[in-house]
Amino acid sequence: MLPCQDSCPDYQTGCHKQCRRWREYQQRQQIQRAQKTTYLRFYRELCGTIARQLRADTARYPMW
C-alpha cells in the first residue's frame, strides 16, 4: 500500500509512476535517509572514540 493512497485526491491504480507528489515524497524520503545516515555515522564514530579512550585509560593490572 502506498502512503499517499488514502490521502491523495487524484489517486488511481499505478498513478505513482508519473505523479509529481509521489516523486517529491520520494525525494524528501531520500534526503531524510541521507541525514539519518550522516547522523548515525557521526555518533558511531564519536562513541567508538570515547570507548577506545576509556579502555586505554583503565589500569591494565590490578594495583595491590
All heavy atoms as TSV, in Angstrom:
chain	resi	resn	atom	element	x	y	z
A	1	MET	N	N	0.841	-1.179	0.000
A	1	MET	CA	C	0.000	0.000	0.000
A	1	MET	C	C	0.885	1.240	0.000
A	1	MET	O	O	1.822	1.354	0.782
A	1	MET	CB	C	-0.897	-0.019	1.223
A	1	MET	CG	C	-1.770	1.173	1.355
A	1	MET	SD	S	-2.750	1.024	2.853
A	1	MET	CE	C	-4.146	1.960	2.412
A	2	LEU	N	N	0.595	2.164	-0.863
A	2	LEU	CA	C	1.344	3.414	-0.947
A	2	LEU	C	C	0.892	4.358	0.156
A	2	LEU	O	O	-0.291	4.413	0.480
A	2	LEU	CB	C	1.116	4.071	-2.312
A	2	LEU	CG	C	1.572	3.248	-3.511
A	2	LEU	CD1	C	1.101	3.909	-4.794
A	2	LEU	CD2	C	3.065	3.096	-3.523
A	3	PRO	N	N	1.832	5.142	0.732
A	3	PRO	CA	C	1.440	6.043	1.809
A	3	PRO	C	C	0.481	7.143	1.356
A	3	PRO	O	O	-0.287	7.667	2.150
A	3	PRO	CB	C	2.756	6.644	2.297
A	3	PRO	CG	C	3.782	6.252	1.325
A	3	PRO	CD	C	3.256	5.152	0.481
A	4	CYS	N	N	0.489	7.463	0.086
A	4	CYS	CA	C	-0.384	8.541	-0.399
A	4	CYS	C	C	-1.750	8.028	-0.834
A	4	CYS	O	O	-2.633	8.806	-1.171
A	4	CYS	CB	C	0.287	9.266	-1.565
A	4	CYS	SG	S	0.571	8.199	-2.995
A	5	GLN	N	N	-1.946	6.730	-0.832
A	5	GLN	CA	C	-3.164	6.138	-1.371
A	5	GLN	C	C	-4.423	6.655	-0.671
A	5	GLN	O	O	-5.414	6.945	-1.328
A	5	GLN	CB	C	-3.088	4.623	-1.246
A	5	GLN	CG	C	-4.221	3.891	-1.902
A	5	GLN	CD	C	-3.985	2.398	-1.917
A	5	GLN	OE1	O	-2.899	1.943	-1.604
A	5	GLN	NE2	N	-4.985	1.639	-2.274
A	6	ASP	N	N	-4.387	6.794	0.634
A	6	ASP	CA	C	-5.577	7.229	1.369
A	6	ASP	C	C	-5.781	8.735	1.326
A	6	ASP	O	O	-6.910	9.210	1.376
A	6	ASP	CB	C	-5.484	6.786	2.822
A	6	ASP	CG	C	-5.523	5.270	2.951
A	6	ASP	OD1	O	-6.136	4.624	2.081
A	6	ASP	OD2	O	-4.937	4.756	3.916
A	7	SER	N	N	-4.701	9.503	1.231
A	7	SER	CA	C	-4.825	10.955	1.358
A	7	SER	C	C	-4.812	11.706	0.029
A	7	SER	O	O	-5.136	12.886	-0.005
A	7	SER	CB	C	-3.698	11.494	2.234
A	7	SER	OG	O	-2.451	11.190	1.637
A	8	CYS	N	N	-4.462	11.068	-1.057
A	8	CYS	CA	C	-4.346	11.763	-2.347
A	8	CYS	C	C	-5.699	11.787	-3.059
A	8	CYS	O	O	-6.291	10.737	-3.326
A	8	CYS	CB	C	-3.302	11.075	-3.221
A	8	CYS	SG	S	-3.057	11.906	-4.814
A	9	PRO	N	N	-6.165	12.976	-3.405
A	9	PRO	CA	C	-7.457	13.052	-4.098
A	9	PRO	C	C	-7.377	12.556	-5.543
A	9	PRO	O	O	-8.393	12.198	-6.136
A	9	PRO	CB	C	-7.807	14.543	-4.050
A	9	PRO	CG	C	-6.494	15.230	-3.911
A	9	PRO	CD	C	-5.606	14.294	-3.143
A	10	ASP	N	N	-6.177	12.519	-6.106
A	10	ASP	CA	C	-6.013	12.108	-7.501
A	10	ASP	C	C	-5.548	10.664	-7.642
A	10	ASP	O	O	-5.134	10.252	-8.730
A	10	ASP	CB	C	-4.983	13.016	-8.185
A	10	ASP	CG	C	-5.400	14.476	-8.151
A	10	ASP	OD1	O	-6.620	14.736	-8.231
A	10	ASP	OD2	O	-4.521	15.344	-8.043
A	11	TYR	N	N	-5.627	9.861	-6.571
A	11	TYR	CA	C	-5.077	8.515	-6.608
A	11	TYR	C	C	-5.852	7.617	-7.572
A	11	TYR	O	O	-7.075	7.581	-7.594
A	11	TYR	CB	C	-5.094	7.869	-5.223
A	11	TYR	CG	C	-4.607	6.445	-5.267
A	11	TYR	CD1	C	-3.257	6.168	-5.385
A	11	TYR	CD2	C	-5.504	5.378	-5.256
A	11	TYR	CE1	C	-2.796	4.863	-5.455
A	11	TYR	CE2	C	-5.055	4.078	-5.326
A	11	TYR	CZ	C	-3.700	3.825	-5.432
A	11	TYR	OH	O	-3.243	2.546	-5.523
A	12	GLN	N	N	-5.082	6.910	-8.395
A	12	GLN	CA	C	-5.605	5.847	-9.251
A	12	GLN	C	C	-4.560	4.746	-9.245
A	12	GLN	O	O	-3.388	4.993	-8.994
A	12	GLN	CB	C	-5.804	6.338	-10.688
A	12	GLN	CG	C	-6.810	7.446	-10.832
A	12	GLN	CD	C	-6.830	7.992	-12.245
A	12	GLN	OE1	O	-6.112	7.518	-13.118
A	12	GLN	NE2	N	-7.642	9.000	-12.462
A	13	THR	N	N	-4.945	3.554	-9.549
A	13	THR	CA	C	-4.006	2.433	-9.555
A	13	THR	C	C	-2.873	2.707	-10.538
A	13	THR	O	O	-3.104	2.999	-11.710
A	13	THR	CB	C	-4.733	1.130	-9.947
A	13	THR	OG1	O	-5.813	0.941	-9.048
A	13	THR	CG2	C	-3.784	-0.050	-9.879
A	14	GLY	N	N	-1.640	2.643	-10.052
A	14	GLY	CA	C	-0.464	2.837	-10.900
A	14	GLY	C	C	-0.094	4.288	-11.158
A	14	GLY	O	O	0.864	4.554	-11.872
A	15	CYS	N	N	-0.811	5.241	-10.567
A	15	CYS	CA	C	-0.542	6.649	-10.865
A	15	CYS	C	C	0.756	7.147	-10.249
A	15	CYS	O	O	1.299	8.161	-10.671
A	15	CYS	CB	C	-1.705	7.524	-10.413
A	15	CYS	SG	S	-1.874	7.671	-8.630
A	16	HIS	N	N	1.291	6.432	-9.246
A	16	HIS	CA	C	2.500	6.901	-8.569
A	16	HIS	C	C	3.709	6.910	-9.496
A	16	HIS	O	O	4.700	7.566	-9.215
A	16	HIS	CB	C	2.784	6.043	-7.341
A	16	HIS	CG	C	3.132	4.634	-7.657
A	16	HIS	ND1	N	2.175	3.695	-7.959
A	16	HIS	CD2	C	4.329	4.015	-7.731
A	16	HIS	CE1	C	2.770	2.540	-8.203
A	16	HIS	NE2	N	4.071	2.703	-8.078
A	17	LYS	N	N	3.631	6.238	-10.613
A	17	LYS	CA	C	4.774	6.176	-11.527
A	17	LYS	C	C	4.989	7.507	-12.253
A	17	LYS	O	O	6.099	7.816	-12.656
A	17	LYS	CB	C	4.580	5.053	-12.527
A	17	LYS	CG	C	4.570	3.701	-11.842
A	17	LYS	CD	C	4.262	2.590	-12.791
A	17	LYS	CE	C	4.190	1.283	-12.025
A	17	LYS	NZ	N	3.738	0.185	-12.859
A	18	GLN	N	N	3.949	8.320	-12.395
A	18	GLN	CA	C	4.078	9.618	-13.038
A	18	GLN	C	C	3.722	10.784	-12.122
A	18	GLN	O	O	3.836	11.937	-12.504
A	18	GLN	CB	C	3.141	9.715	-14.262
A	18	GLN	CG	C	3.435	8.755	-15.363
A	18	GLN	CD	C	2.653	7.452	-15.220
A	18	GLN	OE1	O	1.746	7.359	-14.409
A	18	GLN	NE2	N	3.015	6.451	-15.989
A	19	CYS	N	N	3.328	10.509	-10.905
A	19	CYS	CA	C	2.794	11.532	-10.007
A	19	CYS	C	C	3.900	12.445	-9.473
A	19	CYS	O	O	4.913	11.994	-8.952
A	19	CYS	CB	C	2.084	10.842	-8.834
A	19	CYS	SG	S	1.317	12.007	-7.689
A	20	ARG	N	N	3.676	13.744	-9.589
A	20	ARG	CA	C	4.618	14.740	-9.092
A	20	ARG	C	C	4.720	14.678	-7.579
A	20	ARG	O	O	5.809	14.745	-7.012
A	20	ARG	CB	C	4.167	16.141	-9.529
A	20	ARG	CG	C	5.008	17.273	-8.974
A	20	ARG	CD	C	4.459	18.649	-9.341
A	20	ARG	NE	N	3.057	18.809	-9.017
A	20	ARG	CZ	C	2.585	19.165	-7.803
A	20	ARG	NH1	N	3.412	19.386	-6.827
A	20	ARG	NH2	N	1.302	19.292	-7.585
A	21	ARG	N	N	3.580	14.526	-6.911
A	21	ARG	CA	C	3.584	14.449	-5.453
A	21	ARG	C	C	4.386	13.247	-4.972
A	21	ARG	O	O	5.101	13.320	-3.977
A	21	ARG	CB	C	2.163	14.326	-4.911
A	21	ARG	CG	C	1.375	15.588	-5.030
A	21	ARG	CD	C	0.026	15.417	-4.345
A	21	ARG	NE	N	-0.912	16.350	-4.922
A	21	ARG	CZ	C	-2.124	16.047	-5.335
A	21	ARG	NH1	N	-2.571	14.825	-5.216
A	21	ARG	NH2	N	-2.903	16.967	-5.839
A	22	TRP	N	N	4.260	12.119	-5.663
A	22	TRP	CA	C	4.985	10.904	-5.276
A	22	TRP	C	C	6.486	11.097	-5.442
A	22	TRP	O	O	7.270	10.687	-4.595
A	22	TRP	CB	C	4.495	9.716	-6.104
A	22	TRP	CG	C	5.214	8.450	-5.789
A	22	TRP	CD1	C	6.121	7.815	-6.561
A	22	TRP	CD2	C	5.101	7.680	-4.590
A	22	TRP	NE1	N	6.578	6.686	-5.941
A	22	TRP	CE2	C	5.971	6.577	-4.726
A	22	TRP	CE3	C	4.362	7.800	-3.432
A	22	TRP	CZ2	C	6.108	5.612	-3.740
A	22	TRP	CZ3	C	4.504	6.834	-2.453
A	22	TRP	CH2	C	5.370	5.760	-2.611
A	23	ARG	N	N	6.901	11.730	-6.546
A	23	ARG	CA	C	8.333	11.988	-6.756
A	23	ARG	C	C	8.876	12.914	-5.677
A	23	ARG	O	O	9.979	12.710	-5.167
A	23	ARG	CB	C	8.569	12.573	-8.145
A	23	ARG	CG	C	8.470	11.541	-9.252
A	23	ARG	CD	C	8.989	12.080	-10.566
A	23	ARG	NE	N	8.331	13.311	-10.977
A	23	ARG	CZ	C	7.328	13.377	-11.852
A	23	ARG	NH1	N	6.892	12.286	-12.441
A	23	ARG	NH2	N	6.788	14.527	-12.162
A	24	GLU	N	N	8.119	13.939	-5.304
A	24	GLU	CA	C	8.539	14.848	-4.236
A	24	GLU	C	C	8.635	14.099	-2.909
A	24	GLU	O	O	9.577	14.316	-2.136
A	24	GLU	CB	C	7.561	16.021	-4.117
A	24	GLU	CG	C	7.630	16.982	-5.282
A	24	GLU	CD	C	6.515	18.016	-5.255
A	24	GLU	OE1	O	5.655	17.953	-4.353
A	24	GLU	OE2	O	6.506	18.877	-6.152
A	25	TYR	N	N	7.680	13.233	-2.658
A	25	TYR	CA	C	7.696	12.423	-1.439
A	25	TYR	C	C	8.952	11.545	-1.409
A	25	TYR	O	O	9.633	11.461	-0.384
A	25	TYR	CB	C	6.434	11.556	-1.367
A	25	TYR	CG	C	6.441	10.570	-0.238
A	25	TYR	CD1	C	6.155	10.978	1.064
A	25	TYR	CD2	C	6.726	9.229	-0.470
A	25	TYR	CE1	C	6.160	10.071	2.110
A	25	TYR	CE2	C	6.734	8.318	0.570
A	25	TYR	CZ	C	6.454	8.741	1.856
A	25	TYR	OH	O	6.465	7.842	2.887
A	26	GLN	N	N	9.260	10.913	-2.532
A	26	GLN	CA	C	10.438	10.063	-2.615
A	26	GLN	C	C	11.723	10.867	-2.404
A	26	GLN	O	O	12.659	10.399	-1.751
A	26	GLN	CB	C	10.492	9.341	-3.970
A	26	GLN	CG	C	9.439	8.278	-4.130
A	26	GLN	CD	C	9.627	7.113	-3.182
A	26	GLN	OE1	O	10.690	6.891	-2.636
A	26	GLN	NE2	N	8.566	6.360	-2.972
A	27	GLN	N	N	11.777	12.080	-2.955
A	27	GLN	CA	C	12.954	12.930	-2.762
A	27	GLN	C	C	13.114	13.317	-1.297
A	27	GLN	O	O	14.225	13.311	-0.758
A	27	GLN	CB	C	12.859	14.176	-3.640
A	27	GLN	CG	C	13.075	13.886	-5.101
A	27	GLN	CD	C	12.835	15.112	-5.964
A	27	GLN	OE1	O	12.239	16.101	-5.521
A	27	GLN	NE2	N	13.284	15.054	-7.208
A	28	ARG	N	N	12.006	13.665	-0.644
A	28	ARG	CA	C	12.063	14.003	0.784
A	28	ARG	C	C	12.538	12.800	1.598
A	28	ARG	O	O	13.350	12.951	2.518
A	28	ARG	CB	C	10.694	14.467	1.286
A	28	ARG	CG	C	10.319	15.858	0.861
A	28	ARG	CD	C	9.116	16.387	1.636
A	28	ARG	NE	N	7.966	15.490	1.612
A	28	ARG	CZ	C	6.997	15.500	0.689
A	28	ARG	NH1	N	7.046	16.366	-0.295
A	28	ARG	NH2	N	5.988	14.651	0.764
A	29	GLN	N	N	12.053	11.613	1.262
A	29	GLN	CA	C	12.476	10.408	1.963
A	29	GLN	C	C	13.967	10.145	1.752
A	29	GLN	O	O	14.672	9.754	2.680
A	29	GLN	CB	C	11.661	9.199	1.481
A	29	GLN	CG	C	10.222	9.225	1.908
A	29	GLN	CD	C	10.071	9.192	3.413
A	29	GLN	OE1	O	10.690	8.388	4.084
A	29	GLN	NE2	N	9.246	10.084	3.936
A	30	GLN	N	N	14.445	10.368	0.550
A	30	GLN	CA	C	15.862	10.156	0.254
A	30	GLN	C	C	16.737	11.121	1.053
A	30	GLN	O	O	17.759	10.726	1.622
A	30	GLN	CB	C	16.111	10.336	-1.239
A	30	GLN	CG	C	17.539	10.061	-1.648
A	30	GLN	CD	C	17.731	10.228	-3.148
A	30	GLN	OE1	O	16.876	10.751	-3.844
A	30	GLN	NE2	N	18.867	9.784	-3.638
A	31	ILE	N	N	16.325	12.377	1.137
A	31	ILE	CA	C	17.065	13.376	1.914
A	31	ILE	C	C	17.061	12.997	3.392
A	31	ILE	O	O	18.088	13.068	4.067
A	31	ILE	CB	C	16.467	14.780	1.692
A	31	ILE	CG1	C	16.745	15.250	0.260
A	31	ILE	CG2	C	17.011	15.783	2.705
A	31	ILE	CD1	C	15.963	16.477	-0.141
A	32	GLN	N	N	15.895	12.576	3.889
A	32	GLN	CA	C	15.792	12.187	5.291
A	32	GLN	C	C	16.674	10.979	5.597
A	32	GLN	O	O	17.352	10.937	6.628
A	32	GLN	CB	C	14.339	11.878	5.637
A	32	GLN	CG	C	14.106	11.646	7.107
A	32	GLN	CD	C	12.647	11.379	7.411
A	32	GLN	OE1	O	11.922	10.833	6.583
A	32	GLN	NE2	N	12.214	11.773	8.594
A	33	ARG	N	N	16.707	9.989	4.717
A	33	ARG	CA	C	17.564	8.817	4.922
A	33	ARG	C	C	19.035	9.218	4.923
A	33	ARG	O	O	19.823	8.715	5.725
A	33	ARG	CB	C	17.310	7.765	3.835
A	33	ARG	CG	C	16.047	6.963	4.058
A	33	ARG	CD	C	15.977	5.775	3.117
A	33	ARG	NE	N	16.047	6.134	1.711
A	33	ARG	CZ	C	15.014	6.435	0.944
A	33	ARG	NH1	N	13.796	6.422	1.435
A	33	ARG	NH2	N	15.182	6.730	-0.324
A	34	ALA	N	N	19.416	10.131	4.034
A	34	ALA	CA	C	20.807	10.594	3.988
A	34	ALA	C	C	21.176	11.323	5.281
A	34	ALA	O	O	22.281	11.144	5.810
A	34	ALA	CB	C	21.022	11.496	2.782
A	35	GLN	N	N	20.269	12.131	5.806
A	35	GLN	CA	C	20.525	12.840	7.054
A	35	GLN	C	C	20.667	11.859	8.217
A	35	GLN	O	O	21.547	12.017	9.070
A	35	GLN	CB	C	19.401	13.831	7.344
A	35	GLN	CG	C	19.392	15.023	6.420
A	35	GLN	CD	C	18.154	15.884	6.594
A	35	GLN	OE1	O	17.122	15.427	7.108
A	35	GLN	NE2	N	18.233	17.129	6.155
A	36	LYS	N	N	19.824	10.847	8.262
A	36	LYS	CA	C	19.919	9.848	9.329
A	36	LYS	C	C	21.229	9.082	9.236
A	36	LYS	O	O	21.863	8.805	10.258
A	36	LYS	CB	C	18.750	8.871	9.241
A	36	LYS	CG	C	17.438	9.443	9.705
A	36	LYS	CD	C	16.324	8.427	9.586
A	36	LYS	CE	C	14.993	9.004	10.021
A	36	LYS	NZ	N	13.901	8.027	9.903
A	37	THR	N	N	21.628	8.743	8.024
A	37	THR	CA	C	22.884	8.019	7.837
A	37	THR	C	C	24.059	8.859	8.313
A	37	THR	O	O	24.959	8.360	9.003
A	37	THR	CB	C	23.068	7.641	6.356
A	37	THR	OG1	O	21.965	6.823	5.958
A	37	THR	CG2	C	24.362	6.893	6.126
A	38	THR	N	N	24.061	10.142	7.972
A	38	THR	CA	C	25.126	11.044	8.407
A	38	THR	C	C	25.153	11.147	9.929
A	38	THR	O	O	26.216	11.079	10.547
A	38	THR	CB	C	24.926	12.440	7.786
A	38	THR	OG1	O	24.908	12.308	6.368
A	38	THR	CG2	C	26.019	13.393	8.195
A	39	TYR	N	N	23.996	11.292	10.540
A	39	TYR	CA	C	23.878	11.379	11.995
A	39	TYR	C	C	24.430	10.121	12.658
A	39	TYR	O	O	25.242	10.189	13.587
A	39	TYR	CB	C	22.401	11.582	12.352
A	39	TYR	CG	C	22.084	11.489	13.821
A	39	TYR	CD1	C	22.180	12.602	14.643
A	39	TYR	CD2	C	21.669	10.288	14.393
A	39	TYR	CE1	C	21.883	12.526	15.988
A	39	TYR	CE2	C	21.372	10.204	15.734
A	39	TYR	CZ	C	21.474	11.317	16.528
A	39	TYR	OH	O	21.184	11.238	17.856
A	40	LEU	N	N	23.986	8.965	12.178
A	40	LEU	CA	C	24.432	7.709	12.774
A	40	LEU	C	C	25.928	7.486	12.581
A	40	LEU	O	O	26.613	7.013	13.496
A	40	LEU	CB	C	23.649	6.541	12.183
A	40	LEU	CG	C	22.179	6.472	12.587
A	40	LEU	CD1	C	21.480	5.393	11.793
A	40	LEU	CD2	C	22.044	6.231	14.073
A	41	ARG	N	N	26.445	7.827	11.437
A	41	ARG	CA	C	27.880	7.665	11.177
A	41	ARG	C	C	28.698	8.540	12.130
A	41	ARG	O	O	29.695	8.100	12.693
A	41	ARG	CB	C	28.188	8.022	9.728
A	41	ARG	CG	C	29.601	7.694	9.306
A	41	ARG	CD	C	29.822	7.974	7.836
A	41	ARG	NE	N	29.014	7.076	7.026
A	41	ARG	CZ	C	28.262	7.455	5.993
A	41	ARG	NH1	N	28.207	8.721	5.645
A	41	ARG	NH2	N	27.559	6.582	5.313
A	42	PHE	N	N	28.264	9.788	12.331
A	42	PHE	CA	C	28.965	10.716	13.207
A	42	PHE	C	C	28.994	10.184	14.645
A	42	PHE	O	O	30.045	10.112	15.281
A	42	PHE	CB	C	28.306	12.097	13.167
A	42	PHE	CG	C	28.875	13.060	14.165
A	42	PHE	CD1	C	30.082	13.686	13.930
A	42	PHE	CD2	C	28.209	13.323	15.344
A	42	PHE	CE1	C	30.623	14.570	14.850
A	42	PHE	CE2	C	28.732	14.206	16.276
A	42	PHE	CZ	C	29.948	14.830	16.031
A	43	TYR	N	N	27.821	9.795	15.169
A	43	TYR	CA	C	27.761	9.362	16.554
A	43	TYR	C	C	28.365	7.981	16.771
A	43	TYR	O	O	28.866	7.689	17.848
A	43	TYR	CB	C	26.330	9.449	17.092
A	43	TYR	CG	C	26.013	10.882	17.441
A	43	TYR	CD1	C	25.246	11.672	16.603
A	43	TYR	CD2	C	26.545	11.468	18.578
A	43	TYR	CE1	C	24.993	13.000	16.906
A	43	TYR	CE2	C	26.302	12.798	18.887
A	43	TYR	CZ	C	25.524	13.544	18.052
A	43	TYR	OH	O	25.290	14.857	18.349
A	44	ARG	N	N	28.335	7.128	15.762
A	44	ARG	CA	C	29.007	5.837	15.883
A	44	ARG	C	C	30.508	6.048	16.035
A	44	ARG	O	O	31.156	5.425	16.885
A	44	ARG	CB	C	28.719	4.972	14.656
A	44	ARG	CG	C	29.247	3.568	14.784
A	44	ARG	CD	C	28.978	2.712	13.546
A	44	ARG	NE	N	27.603	2.794	13.099
A	44	ARG	CZ	C	27.243	3.149	11.863
A	44	ARG	NH1	N	28.143	3.424	10.955
A	44	ARG	NH2	N	25.980	3.199	11.529
A	45	GLU	N	N	31.066	6.948	15.253
A	45	GLU	CA	C	32.494	7.256	15.346
A	45	GLU	C	C	32.820	7.909	16.691
A	45	GLU	O	O	33.813	7.568	17.336
A	45	GLU	CB	C	32.916	8.165	14.197
A	45	GLU	CG	C	34.367	8.563	14.217
A	45	GLU	CD	C	35.317	7.377	14.095
A	45	GLU	OE1	O	34.957	6.389	13.450
A	45	GLU	OE2	O	36.424	7.451	14.678
A	46	LEU	N	N	31.986	8.842	17.128
A	46	LEU	CA	C	32.204	9.519	18.398
A	46	LEU	C	C	32.170	8.528	19.563
A	46	LEU	O	O	33.050	8.536	20.425
A	46	LEU	CB	C	31.156	10.615	18.604
A	46	LEU	CG	C	31.266	11.436	19.872
A	46	LEU	CD1	C	32.565	12.240	19.868
A	46	LEU	CD2	C	30.075	12.364	19.997
A	47	CYS	N	N	31.169	7.674	19.594
A	47	CYS	CA	C	31.056	6.684	20.676
A	47	CYS	C	C	32.214	5.693	20.628
A	47	CYS	O	O	32.725	5.278	21.678
A	47	CYS	CB	C	29.725	5.945	20.591
A	47	CYS	SG	S	28.320	6.996	21.016
A	48	GLY	N	N	32.637	5.322	19.435
A	48	GLY	CA	C	33.776	4.421	19.309
A	48	GLY	C	C	35.048	5.046	19.847
A	48	GLY	O	O	35.847	4.385	20.529
A	49	THR	N	N	35.240	6.320	19.569
A	49	THR	CA	C	36.413	7.032	20.068
A	49	THR	C	C	36.406	7.099	21.588
A	49	THR	O	O	37.424	6.840	22.243
A	49	THR	CB	C	36.460	8.466	19.479
A	49	THR	OG1	O	36.516	8.364	18.067
A	49	THR	CG2	C	37.651	9.241	19.995
A	50	ILE	N	N	35.272	7.426	22.152
A	50	ILE	CA	C	35.164	7.513	23.614
A	50	ILE	C	C	35.404	6.146	24.245
A	50	ILE	O	O	36.117	6.028	25.252
A	50	ILE	CB	C	33.793	8.083	24.023
A	50	ILE	CG1	C	33.713	9.555	23.610
A	50	ILE	CG2	C	33.551	7.934	25.522
A	50	ILE	CD1	C	32.342	10.164	23.760
A	51	ALA	N	N	34.848	5.100	23.656
A	51	ALA	CA	C	35.048	3.754	24.205
A	51	ALA	C	C	36.527	3.367	24.142
A	51	ALA	O	O	37.060	2.782	25.105
A	51	ALA	CB	C	34.205	2.747	23.434
A	52	ARG	N	N	37.201	3.666	23.046
A	52	ARG	CA	C	38.633	3.359	22.943
A	52	ARG	C	C	39.435	4.144	23.981
A	52	ARG	O	O	40.364	3.616	24.591
A	52	ARG	CB	C	39.147	3.671	21.537
A	52	ARG	CG	C	38.783	2.631	20.514
A	52	ARG	CD	C	39.494	2.856	19.198
A	52	ARG	NE	N	39.223	4.157	18.593
A	52	ARG	CZ	C	38.151	4.435	17.846
A	52	ARG	NH1	N	37.235	3.508	17.620
A	52	ARG	NH2	N	37.990	5.625	17.331
A	53	GLN	N	N	39.083	5.411	24.199
A	53	GLN	CA	C	39.785	6.222	25.189
A	53	GLN	C	C	39.582	5.664	26.597
A	53	GLN	O	O	40.519	5.618	27.401
A	53	GLN	CB	C	39.310	7.669	25.128
A	53	GLN	CG	C	39.778	8.391	23.884
A	53	GLN	CD	C	39.142	9.772	23.759
A	53	GLN	OE1	O	38.201	10.112	24.462
A	53	GLN	NE2	N	39.671	10.567	22.831
A	54	LEU	N	N	38.375	5.242	26.917
A	54	LEU	CA	C	38.108	4.689	28.239
A	54	LEU	C	C	38.851	3.367	28.445
A	54	LEU	O	O	39.385	3.116	29.534
A	54	LEU	CB	C	36.610	4.485	28.436
A	54	LEU	CG	C	35.802	5.774	28.595
A	54	LEU	CD1	C	34.310	5.460	28.596
A	54	LEU	CD2	C	36.197	6.507	29.862
A	55	ARG	N	N	38.884	2.531	27.421
A	55	ARG	CA	C	39.627	1.271	27.547
A	55	ARG	C	C	41.117	1.533	27.710
A	55	ARG	O	O	41.798	0.855	28.465
A	55	ARG	CB	C	39.385	0.387	26.321
A	55	ARG	CG	C	38.080	-0.375	26.389
A	55	ARG	CD	C	38.020	-1.460	25.342
A	55	ARG	NE	N	38.175	-0.974	23.986
A	55	ARG	CZ	C	37.185	-0.610	23.180
A	55	ARG	NH1	N	35.937	-0.682	23.601
A	55	ARG	NH2	N	37.421	-0.191	21.956
A	56	ALA	N	N	41.644	2.533	27.021
A	56	ALA	CA	C	43.072	2.838	27.114
A	56	ALA	C	C	43.411	3.444	28.469
A	56	ALA	O	O	44.544	3.317	28.936
A	56	ALA	CB	C	43.467	3.808	25.998
A	57	ASP	N	N	42.458	4.091	29.118
A	57	ASP	CA	C	42.687	4.767	30.375
A	57	ASP	C	C	42.597	3.842	31.589
A	57	ASP	O	O	43.062	4.176	32.664
A	57	ASP	CB	C	41.693	5.920	30.538
A	57	ASP	CG	C	42.091	6.888	31.612
A	57	ASP	OD1	O	43.297	7.124	31.772
A	57	ASP	OD2	O	41.189	7.405	32.302
A	58	THR	N	N	42.003	2.676	31.428
A	58	THR	CA	C	41.865	1.768	32.567
A	58	THR	C	C	43.180	1.094	32.872
A	58	THR	O	O	44.047	0.934	32.011
A	58	THR	CB	C	40.802	0.693	32.272
A	58	THR	OG1	O	41.182	-0.033	31.108
A	58	THR	CG2	C	39.433	1.302	32.075
A	59	ALA	N	N	43.329	0.709	34.113
A	59	ALA	CA	C	44.571	0.035	34.545
A	59	ALA	C	C	44.645	-1.329	33.892
A	59	ALA	O	O	43.653	-2.066	33.825
A	59	ALA	CB	C	44.581	-0.094	36.053
A	60	ARG	N	N	45.799	-1.688	33.450
A	60	ARG	CA	C	45.998	-2.981	32.801
A	60	ARG	C	C	46.126	-4.110	33.822
A	60	ARG	O	O	45.757	-5.228	33.575
A	60	ARG	CB	C	47.251	-2.952	31.924
A	60	ARG	CG	C	47.208	-1.915	30.831
A	60	ARG	CD	C	46.570	-2.474	29.591
A	60	ARG	NE	N	46.730	-1.591	28.468
A	60	ARG	CZ	C	45.786	-0.807	27.973
A	60	ARG	NH1	N	44.608	-0.777	28.543
A	60	ARG	NH2	N	46.004	-0.047	26.936
A	61	TYR	N	N	46.702	-3.791	34.971
A	61	TYR	CA	C	46.928	-4.785	36.018
A	61	TYR	C	C	46.315	-4.258	37.307
A	61	TYR	O	O	46.318	-3.053	37.566
A	61	TYR	CB	C	48.420	-5.027	36.218
A	61	TYR	CG	C	49.108	-5.473	34.948
A	61	TYR	CD1	C	49.849	-4.572	34.194
A	61	TYR	CD2	C	49.012	-6.791	34.526
A	61	TYR	CE1	C	50.469	-4.992	33.016
A	61	TYR	CE2	C	49.619	-7.205	33.358
A	61	TYR	CZ	C	50.357	-6.307	32.606
A	61	TYR	OH	O	50.951	-6.710	31.450
A	62	PRO	N	N	45.815	-5.155	38.124
A	62	PRO	CA	C	45.260	-4.680	39.399
A	62	PRO	C	C	46.360	-4.070	40.274
A	62	PRO	O	O	47.476	-4.558	40.305
A	62	PRO	CB	C	44.695	-5.938	40.043
A	62	PRO	CG	C	45.116	-7.084	39.205
A	62	PRO	CD	C	45.687	-6.569	37.925
A	63	MET	N	N	46.051	-2.987	40.926
A	63	MET	CA	C	47.001	-2.291	41.787
A	63	MET	C	C	46.834	-2.819	43.203
A	63	MET	O	O	45.879	-2.497	43.880
A	63	MET	CB	C	46.795	-0.803	41.731
A	63	MET	CG	C	46.958	-0.240	40.354
A	63	MET	SD	S	46.681	1.511	40.375
A	63	MET	CE	C	47.880	2.018	39.201
A	64	TRP	N	N	47.791	-3.620	43.701
A	64	TRP	CA	C	47.724	-4.219	45.038
A	64	TRP	C	C	48.537	-3.471	45.974
A	64	TRP	O	O	49.389	-2.990	46.214
A	64	TRP	CB	C	48.138	-5.682	44.992
A	64	TRP	CG	C	47.223	-6.491	44.128
A	64	TRP	CD1	C	47.193	-6.501	42.791
A	64	TRP	CD2	C	46.202	-7.376	44.560
A	64	TRP	NE1	N	46.230	-7.351	42.338
A	64	TRP	CE2	C	45.601	-7.904	43.410
A	64	TRP	CE3	C	45.734	-7.777	45.797
A	64	TRP	CZ2	C	44.577	-8.810	43.474
A	64	TRP	CZ3	C	44.717	-8.688	45.834
A	64	TRP	CH2	C	44.141	-9.201	44.676
